[in-house]
Amino acid sequence: MSADFVAHMEDVLDLYAEPYDPMRPVVCFDETSTQLLVDARPPIPAAPGRPRREDYEYRREGTRNLFLTCEPLAGAMWR
């Protein structure tokens, strides 16, 4: 970590430490991408003396993007 990085991180932490002001909301945004996977074969249910069995194979059903915004000082989150 450089000194420049630490200085910018301290600015962000100072912003979060400020008291809540509805006229100047602090809004955060994050995003992630994930794969959508389904089982290639249905799992075999558990039976007396035998645990549930699942195959390791899967079928890819595409991807999705997940976006999250939140206003942490107000305790609000939107998806």
PDB file as gemmi writes it, atoms N, CA and C in Angstrom:
CRYST1    1.000    1.000    1.000  90.00  90.00  90.00 P 1                      
ATOM      1  N   MET A   1       0.839  -1.172   0.000  1.00  0.00           N  
ATOM      2  CA  MET A   1       0.000   0.000   0.000  1.00  0.00           C  
ATOM      3  C   MET A   1       0.888   1.241   0.000  1.00  0.00           C  
ATOM      4  N   SER A   2       0.575   2.123  -0.897  1.00  0.00           N  
ATOM      5  CA  SER A   2       1.345   3.362  -0.966  1.00  0.00           C  
ATOM      6  C   SER A   2       0.743   4.411  -0.025  1.00  0.00           C  
ATOM      7  N   ALA A   3       1.509   5.462   0.213  1.00  0.00           N  
ATOM      8  CA  ALA A   3       1.023   6.559   1.058  1.00  0.00           C  
ATOM      9  C   ALA A   3      -0.157   7.257   0.399  1.00  0.00           C  
ATOM     10  N   ASP A   4      -0.156   7.330  -0.938  1.00  0.00           N  
ATOM     11  CA  ASP A   4      -1.262   7.952  -1.668  1.00  0.00           C  
ATOM     12  C   ASP A   4      -2.560   7.162  -1.473  1.00  0.00           C  
ATOM     13  N   PHE A   5      -2.451   5.816  -1.534  1.00  0.00           N  
ATOM     14  CA  PHE A   5      -3.621   4.967  -1.318  1.00  0.00           C  
ATOM     15  C   PHE A   5      -4.179   5.170   0.088  1.00  0.00           C  
ATOM     16  N   VAL A   6      -3.289   5.172   1.082  1.00  0.00           N  
ATOM     17  CA  VAL A   6      -3.715   5.336   2.481  1.00  0.00           C  
ATOM     18  C   VAL A   6      -4.392   6.696   2.678  1.00  0.00           C  
ATOM     19  N   ALA A   7      -3.862   7.738   2.058  1.00  0.00           N  
ATOM     20  CA  ALA A   7      -4.465   9.073   2.186  1.00  0.00           C  
ATOM     21  C   ALA A   7      -5.873   9.085   1.600  1.00  0.00           C  
ATOM     22  N   HIS A   8      -6.057   8.463   0.431  1.00  0.00           N  
ATOM     23  CA  HIS A   8      -7.394   8.413  -0.170  1.00  0.00           C  
ATOM     24  C   HIS A   8      -8.351   7.560   0.656  1.00  0.00           C  
ATOM     25  N   MET A   9      -7.865   6.460   1.220  1.00  0.00           N  
ATOM     26  CA  MET A   9      -8.714   5.613   2.059  1.00  0.00           C  
ATOM     27  C   MET A   9      -9.131   6.363   3.318  1.00  0.00           C  
ATOM     28  N   GLU A  10      -8.237   7.156   3.889  1.00  0.00           N  
ATOM     29  CA  GLU A  10      -8.603   7.950   5.057  1.00  0.00           C  
ATOM     30  C   GLU A  10      -9.676   8.972   4.716  1.00  0.00           C  
ATOM     31  N   ASP A  11      -9.636   9.538   3.501  1.00  0.00           N  
ATOM     32  CA  ASP A  11     -10.694  10.459   3.066  1.00  0.00           C  
ATOM     33  C   ASP A  11     -12.046   9.755   3.035  1.00  0.00           C  
ATOM     34  N   VAL A  12     -12.063   8.534   2.522  1.00  0.00           N  
ATOM     35  CA  VAL A  12     -13.317   7.772   2.453  1.00  0.00           C  
ATOM     36  C   VAL A  12     -13.817   7.453   3.864  1.00  0.00           C  
ATOM     37  N   LEU A  13     -12.930   7.011   4.733  1.00  0.00           N  
ATOM     38  CA  LEU A  13     -13.333   6.680   6.103  1.00  0.00           C  
ATOM     39  C   LEU A  13     -13.825   7.911   6.856  1.00  0.00           C  
ATOM     40  N   ASP A  14     -13.203   9.061   6.612  1.00  0.00           N  
ATOM     41  CA  ASP A  14     -13.681  10.307   7.230  1.00  0.00           C  
ATOM     42  C   ASP A  14     -15.089  10.645   6.754  1.00  0.00           C  
ATOM     43  N   LEU A  15     -15.363  10.412   5.487  1.00  0.00           N  
ATOM     44  CA  LEU A  15     -16.701  10.661   4.938  1.00  0.00           C  
ATOM     45  C   LEU A  15     -17.740   9.794   5.634  1.00  0.00           C  
ATOM     46  N   TYR A  16     -17.422   8.507   5.854  1.00  0.00           N  
ATOM     47  CA  TYR A  16     -18.353   7.611   6.537  1.00  0.00           C  
ATOM     48  C   TYR A  16     -18.553   7.997   7.997  1.00  0.00           C  
ATOM     49  N   ALA A  17     -17.581   8.657   8.595  1.00  0.00           N  
ATOM     50  CA  ALA A  17     -17.672   9.034  10.009  1.00  0.00           C  
ATOM     51  C   ALA A  17     -18.483  10.305  10.220  1.00  0.00           C  
ATOM     52  N   GLU A  18     -18.797  11.033   9.159  1.00  0.00           N  
ATOM     53  CA  GLU A  18     -19.585  12.261   9.304  1.00  0.00           C  
ATOM     54  C   GLU A  18     -21.006  11.921   9.726  1.00  0.00           C  
ATOM     55  N   PRO A  19     -21.680  12.806  10.448  1.00  0.00           N  
ATOM     56  CA  PRO A  19     -23.073  12.557  10.833  1.00  0.00           C  
ATOM     57  C   PRO A  19     -23.985  12.582   9.602  1.00  0.00           C  
ATOM     58  N   TYR A  20     -25.093  11.871   9.720  1.00  0.00           N  
ATOM     59  CA  TYR A  20     -26.044  11.784   8.612  1.00  0.00           C  
ATOM     60  C   TYR A  20     -26.648  13.148   8.307  1.00  0.00           C  
ATOM     61  N   ASP A  21     -26.662  13.490   7.017  1.00  0.00           N  
ATOM     62  CA  ASP A  21     -27.267  14.732   6.539  1.00  0.00           C  
ATOM     63  C   ASP A  21     -28.118  14.395   5.317  1.00  0.00           C  
ATOM     64  N   PRO A  22     -29.457  14.441   5.427  1.00  0.00           N  
ATOM     65  CA  PRO A  22     -30.308  14.063   4.289  1.00  0.00           C  
ATOM     66  C   PRO A  22     -30.122  14.968   3.070  1.00  0.00           C  
ATOM     67  N   MET A  23     -29.565  16.162   3.263  1.00  0.00           N  
ATOM     68  CA  MET A  23     -29.330  17.060   2.123  1.00  0.00           C  
ATOM     69  C   MET A  23     -28.045  16.693   1.361  1.00  0.00           C  
ATOM     70  N   ARG A  24     -27.174  15.910   2.002  1.00  0.00           N  
ATOM     71  CA  ARG A  24     -25.932  15.468   1.363  1.00  0.00           C  
ATOM     72  C   ARG A  24     -25.755  13.967   1.619  1.00  0.00           C  
ATOM     73  N   PRO A  25     -26.561  13.127   0.980  1.00  0.00           N  
ATOM     74  CA  PRO A  25     -26.477  11.687   1.255  1.00  0.00           C  
ATOM     75  C   PRO A  25     -25.167  11.085   0.733  1.00  0.00           C  
ATOM     76  N   VAL A  26     -24.673  10.111   1.455  1.00  0.00           N  
ATOM     77  CA  VAL A  26     -23.523   9.323   1.017  1.00  0.00           C  
ATOM     78  C   VAL A  26     -24.088   8.040   0.414  1.00  0.00           C  
ATOM     79  N   VAL A  27     -23.922   7.870  -0.892  1.00  0.00           N  
ATOM     80  CA  VAL A  27     -24.473   6.719  -1.598  1.00  0.00           C  
ATOM     81  C   VAL A  27     -23.317   5.878  -2.128  1.00  0.00           C  
ATOM     82  N   CYS A  28     -23.362   4.576  -1.864  1.00  0.00           N  
ATOM     83  CA  CYS A  28     -22.332   3.636  -2.320  1.00  0.00           C  
ATOM     84  C   CYS A  28     -22.915   2.756  -3.427  1.00  0.00           C  
ATOM     85  N   PHE A  29     -22.050   2.320  -4.320  1.00  0.00           N  
ATOM     86  CA  PHE A  29     -22.456   1.490  -5.448  1.00  0.00           C  
ATOM     87  C   PHE A  29     -21.443   0.371  -5.609  1.00  0.00           C  
ATOM     88  N   ASP A  30     -21.926  -0.858  -5.854  1.00  0.00           N  
ATOM     89  CA  ASP A  30     -21.044  -1.988  -6.092  1.00  0.00           C  
ATOM     90  C   ASP A  30     -21.695  -2.881  -7.133  1.00  0.00           C  
ATOM     91  N   GLU A  31     -20.877  -3.658  -7.824  1.00  0.00           N  
ATOM     92  CA  GLU A  31     -21.384  -4.573  -8.836  1.00  0.00           C  
ATOM     93  C   GLU A  31     -20.551  -5.841  -8.846  1.00  0.00           C  
ATOM     94  N   THR A  32     -21.167  -6.926  -9.299  1.00  0.00           N  
ATOM     95  CA  THR A  32     -20.472  -8.195  -9.458  1.00  0.00           C  
ATOM     96  C   THR A  32     -21.131  -8.968 -10.594  1.00  0.00           C  
ATOM     97  N   SER A  33     -20.401  -9.906 -11.148  1.00  0.00           N  
ATOM     98  CA  SER A  33     -20.910 -10.760 -12.211  1.00  0.00           C  
ATOM     99  C   SER A  33     -20.775 -12.204 -11.755  1.00  0.00           C  
ATOM    100  N   THR A  34     -21.796 -13.013 -11.991  1.00  0.00           N  
ATOM    101  CA  THR A  34     -21.751 -14.421 -11.594  1.00  0.00           C  
ATOM    102  C   THR A  34     -22.281 -15.301 -12.716  1.00  0.00           C  
ATOM    103  N   GLN A  35     -21.890 -16.582 -12.671  1.00  0.00           N  
ATOM    104  CA  GLN A  35     -22.412 -17.554 -13.627  1.00  0.00           C  
ATOM    105  C   GLN A  35     -23.709 -18.145 -13.089  1.00  0.00           C  
ATOM    106  N   LEU A  36     -24.614 -18.475 -13.992  1.00  0.00           N  
ATOM    107  CA  LEU A  36     -25.837 -19.171 -13.622  1.00  0.00           C  
ATOM    108  C   LEU A  36     -25.634 -20.635 -13.981  1.00  0.00           C  
ATOM    109  N   LEU A  37     -25.634 -21.514 -12.972  1.00  0.00           N  
ATOM    110  CA  LEU A  37     -25.348 -22.925 -13.162  1.00  0.00           C  
ATOM    111  C   LEU A  37     -26.531 -23.775 -12.721  1.00  0.00           C  
ATOM    112  N   VAL A  38     -26.759 -24.876 -13.443  1.00  0.00           N  
ATOM    113  CA  VAL A  38     -27.779 -25.853 -13.055  1.00  0.00           C  
ATOM    114  C   VAL A  38     -27.134 -27.236 -13.069  1.00  0.00           C  
ATOM    115  N   ASP A  39     -27.700 -28.161 -12.306  1.00  0.00           N  
ATOM    116  CA  ASP A  39     -27.186 -29.524 -12.268  1.00  0.00           C  
ATOM    117  C   ASP A  39     -27.364 -30.195 -13.624  1.00  0.00           C  
ATOM    118  N   ALA A  40     -26.349 -30.942 -14.076  1.00  0.00           N  
ATOM    119  CA  ALA A  40     -26.461 -31.709 -15.317  1.00  0.00           C  
ATOM    120  C   ALA A  40     -27.379 -32.912 -15.111  1.00  0.00           C  
ATOM    121  N   ARG A  41     -27.364 -33.462 -13.896  1.00  0.00           N  
ATOM    122  CA  ARG A  41     -28.253 -34.575 -13.532  1.00  0.00           C  
ATOM    123  C   ARG A  41     -28.911 -34.238 -12.199  1.00  0.00           C  
ATOM    124  N   PRO A  42     -30.147 -34.623 -12.013  1.00  0.00           N  
ATOM    125  CA  PRO A  42     -30.790 -34.303 -10.726  1.00  0.00           C  
ATOM    126  C   PRO A  42     -30.116 -35.056  -9.581  1.00  0.00           C  
ATOM    127  N   PRO A  43     -30.021 -34.422  -8.400  1.00  0.00           N  
ATOM    128  CA  PRO A  43     -29.420 -35.108  -7.252  1.00  0.00           C  
ATOM    129  C   PRO A  43     -30.272 -36.295  -6.808  1.00  0.00           C  
ATOM    130  N   ILE A  44     -29.612 -37.283  -6.213  1.00  0.00           N  
ATOM    131  CA  ILE A  44     -30.307 -38.454  -5.670  1.00  0.00           C  
ATOM    132  C   ILE A  44     -30.605 -38.145  -4.206  1.00  0.00           C  
ATOM    133  N   PRO A  45     -31.882 -38.171  -3.814  1.00  0.00           N  
ATOM    134  CA  PRO A  45     -32.225 -37.806  -2.439  1.00  0.00           C  
ATOM    135  C   PRO A  45     -31.616 -38.772  -1.414  1.00  0.00           C  
ATOM    136  N   ALA A  46     -31.520 -38.288  -0.194  1.00  0.00           N  
ATOM    137  CA  ALA A  46     -31.024 -39.124   0.906  1.00  0.00           C  
ATOM    138  C   ALA A  46     -32.010 -40.247   1.172  1.00  0.00           C  
ATOM    139  N   ALA A  47     -31.478 -41.338   1.662  1.00  0.00           N  
ATOM    140  CA  ALA A  47     -32.295 -42.493   2.055  1.00  0.00           C  
ATOM    141  C   ALA A  47     -31.756 -42.976   3.403  1.00  0.00           C  
ATOM    142  N   PRO A  48     -32.497 -43.814   4.106  1.00  0.00           N  
ATOM    143  CA  PRO A  48     -31.998 -44.303   5.389  1.00  0.00           C  
ATOM    144  C   PRO A  48     -30.603 -44.929   5.220  1.00  0.00           C  
ATOM    145  N   GLY A  49     -29.636 -44.406   5.964  1.00  0.00           N  
ATOM    146  CA  GLY A  49     -28.276 -44.930   5.912  1.00  0.00           C  
ATOM    147  C   GLY A  49     -27.461 -44.450   4.719  1.00  0.00           C  
ATOM    148  N   ARG A  50     -28.019 -43.541   3.902  1.00  0.00           N  
ATOM    149  CA  ARG A  50     -27.277 -43.052   2.735  1.00  0.00           C  
ATOM    150  C   ARG A  50     -27.502 -41.549   2.576  1.00  0.00           C  
ATOM    151  N   PRO A  51     -26.431 -40.775   2.475  1.00  0.00           N  
ATOM    152  CA  PRO A  51     -26.597 -39.326   2.329  1.00  0.00           C  
ATOM    153  C   PRO A  51     -27.074 -38.950   0.925  1.00  0.00           C  
ATOM    154  N   ARG A  52     -27.553 -37.738   0.787  1.00  0.00           N  
ATOM    155  CA  ARG A  52     -27.928 -37.203  -0.525  1.00  0.00           C  
ATOM    156  C   ARG A  52     -26.690 -37.226  -1.421  1.00  0.00           C  
ATOM    157  N   ARG A  53     -26.882 -37.528  -2.698  1.00  0.00           N  
ATOM    158  CA  ARG A  53     -25.760 -37.597  -3.629  1.00  0.00           C  
ATOM    159  C   ARG A  53     -25.953 -36.574  -4.740  1.00  0.00           C  
ATOM    160  N   GLU A  54     -24.870 -35.847  -5.013  1.00  0.00           N  
ATOM    161  CA  GLU A  54     -24.892 -34.833  -6.072  1.00  0.00           C  
ATOM    162  C   GLU A  54     -23.720 -35.061  -7.005  1.00  0.00           C  
ATOM    163  N   ASP A  55     -23.950 -34.890  -8.285  1.00  0.00           N  
ATOM    164  CA  ASP A  55     -22.897 -35.014  -9.282  1.00  0.00           C  
ATOM    165  C   ASP A  55     -22.129 -33.697  -9.352  1.00  0.00           C  
ATOM    166  N   TYR A  56     -20.879 -33.757  -9.743  1.00  0.00           N  
ATOM    167  CA  TYR A  56     -20.068 -32.537  -9.831  1.00  0.00           C  
ATOM    168  C   TYR A  56     -20.266 -31.811 -11.160  1.00  0.00           C  
ATOM    169  N   GLU A  57     -20.902 -32.452 -12.123  1.00  0.00           N  
ATOM    170  CA  GLU A  57     -21.106 -31.802 -13.419  1.00  0.00           C  
ATOM    171  C   GLU A  57     -22.231 -30.781 -13.344  1.00  0.00           C  
ATOM    172  N   TYR A  58     -22.103 -29.733 -14.151  1.00  0.00           N  
ATOM    173  CA  TYR A  58     -23.132 -28.705 -14.210  1.00  0.00           C  
ATOM    174  C   TYR A  58     -23.256 -28.210 -15.648  1.00  0.00           C  
ATOM    175  N   ARG A  59     -24.337 -27.511 -15.889  1.00  0.00           N  
ATOM    176  CA  ARG A  59     -24.579 -26.902 -17.196  1.00  0.00           C  
ATOM    177  C   ARG A  59     -24.630 -25.394 -16.990  1.00  0.00           C  
ATOM    178  N   ARG A  60     -23.929 -24.686 -17.833  1.00  0.00           N  
ATOM    179  CA  ARG A  60     -23.883 -23.226 -17.724  1.00  0.00           C  
ATOM    180  C   ARG A  60     -25.116 -22.630 -18.398  1.00  0.00           C  
ATOM    181  N   GLU A  61     -25.805 -21.761 -17.684  1.00  0.00           N  
ATOM    182  CA  GLU A  61     -27.037 -21.136 -18.191  1.00  0.00           C  
ATOM    183  C   GLU A  61     -26.865 -19.640 -18.408  1.00  0.00           C  
ATOM    184  N   GLY A  62     -25.630 -19.193 -18.607  1.00  0.00           N  
ATOM    185  CA  GLY A  62     -25.380 -17.778 -18.863  1.00  0.00           C  
ATOM    186  C   GLY A  62     -24.767 -17.081 -17.665  1.00  0.00           C  
ATOM    187  N   THR A  63     -24.825 -15.774 -17.677  1.00  0.00           N  
ATOM    188  CA  THR A  63     -24.278 -14.957 -16.604  1.00  0.00           C  
ATOM    189  C   THR A  63     -25.295 -13.908 -16.194  1.00  0.00           C  
ATOM    190  N   ARG A  64     -25.005 -13.254 -15.098  1.00  0.00           N  
ATOM    191  CA  ARG A  64     -25.847 -12.143 -14.656  1.00  0.00           C  
ATOM    192  C   ARG A  64     -24.960 -11.093 -14.007  1.00  0.00           C  
ATOM    193  N   ASN A  65     -25.428  -9.894 -14.018  1.00  0.00           N  
ATOM    194  CA  ASN A  65     -24.765  -8.798 -13.317  1.00  0.00           C  
ATOM    195  C   ASN A  65     -25.659  -8.386 -12.164  1.00  0.00           C  
ATOM    196  N   LEU A  66     -25.061  -8.209 -11.020  1.00  0.00           N  
ATOM    197  CA  LEU A  66     -25.791  -7.800  -9.830  1.00  0.00           C  
ATOM    198  C   LEU A  66     -25.270  -6.431  -9.409  1.00  0.00           C  
ATOM    199  N   PHE A  67     -26.166  -5.474  -9.267  1.00  0.00           N  
ATOM    200  CA  PHE A  67     -25.810  -4.116  -8.883  1.00  0.00           C  
ATOM    201  C   PHE A  67     -26.459  -3.805  -7.542  1.00  0.00           C  
ATOM    202  N   LEU A  68     -25.719  -3.154  -6.670  1.00  0.00           N  
ATOM    203  CA  LEU A  68     -26.228  -2.806  -5.356  1.00  0.00           C  
ATOM    204  C   LEU A  68     -25.881  -1.355  -5.061  1.00  0.00           C  
ATOM    205  N   THR A  69     -26.856  -0.601  -4.627  1.00  0.00           N  
ATOM    206  CA  THR A  69     -26.614   0.753  -4.138  1.00  0.00           C  
ATOM    207  C   THR A  69     -27.141   0.825  -2.711  1.00  0.00           C  
ATOM    208  N   CYS A  70     -26.454   1.578  -1.892  1.00  0.00           N  
ATOM    209  CA  CYS A  70     -26.907   1.714  -0.515  1.00  0.00           C  
ATOM    210  C   CYS A  70     -26.519   3.089   0.018  1.00  0.00           C  
ATOM    211  N   GLU A  71     -27.262   3.500   0.998  1.00  0.00           N  
ATOM    212  CA  GLU A  71     -26.988   4.740   1.714  1.00  0.00           C  
ATOM    213  C   GLU A  71     -26.687   4.322   3.152  1.00  0.00           C  
ATOM    214  N   PRO A  72     -25.409   4.005   3.457  1.00  0.00           N  
ATOM    215  CA  PRO A  72     -25.092   3.372   4.746  1.00  0.00           C  
ATOM    216  C   PRO A  72     -25.435   4.206   5.970  1.00  0.00           C  
ATOM    217  N   LEU A  73     -25.293   5.527   5.904  1.00  0.00           N  
ATOM    218  CA  LEU A  73     -25.590   6.342   7.077  1.00  0.00           C  
ATOM    219  C   LEU A  73     -27.085   6.396   7.371  1.00  0.00           C  
ATOM    220  N   ALA A  74     -27.922   6.167   6.363  1.00  0.00           N  
ATOM    221  CA  ALA A  74     -29.375   6.140   6.561  1.00  0.00           C  
ATOM    222  C   ALA A  74     -29.887   4.726   6.795  1.00  0.00           C  
ATOM    223  N   GLY A  75     -29.022   3.716   6.578  1.00  0.00           N  
ATOM    224  CA  GLY A  75     -29.429   2.329   6.728  1.00  0.00           C  
ATOM    225  C   GLY A  75     -30.315   1.844   5.604  1.00  0.00           C  
ATOM    226  N   ALA A  76     -30.200   2.450   4.407  1.00  0.00           N  
ATOM    227  CA  ALA A  76     -31.045   2.098   3.267  1.00  0.00           C  
ATOM    228  C   ALA A  76     -30.248   1.336   2.218  1.00  0.00           C  
ATOM    229  N   MET A  77     -30.903   0.336   1.578  1.00  0.00           N  
ATOM    230  CA  MET A  77     -30.266  -0.418   0.518  1.00  0.00           C  
ATOM    231  C   MET A  77     -31.279  -0.663  -0.590  1.00  0.00           C  
ATOM    232  N   TRP A  78     -30.822  -0.544  -1.837  1.00  0.00           N  
ATOM    233  CA  TRP A  78     -31.674  -0.797  -3.012  1.00  0.00           C  
ATOM    234  C   TRP A  78     -30.966  -1.774  -3.905  1.00  0.00           C  
ATOM    235  N   ARG A  79     -31.722  -2.694  -4.538  1.00  0.00           N  
ATOM    236  CA  ARG A  79     -31.142  -3.657  -5.471  1.00  0.00           C  
ATOM    237  C   ARG A  79     -31.685  -3.433  -6.845  1.00  0.00           C  
TER     238      ARG A  79                                                      
END                                                                             
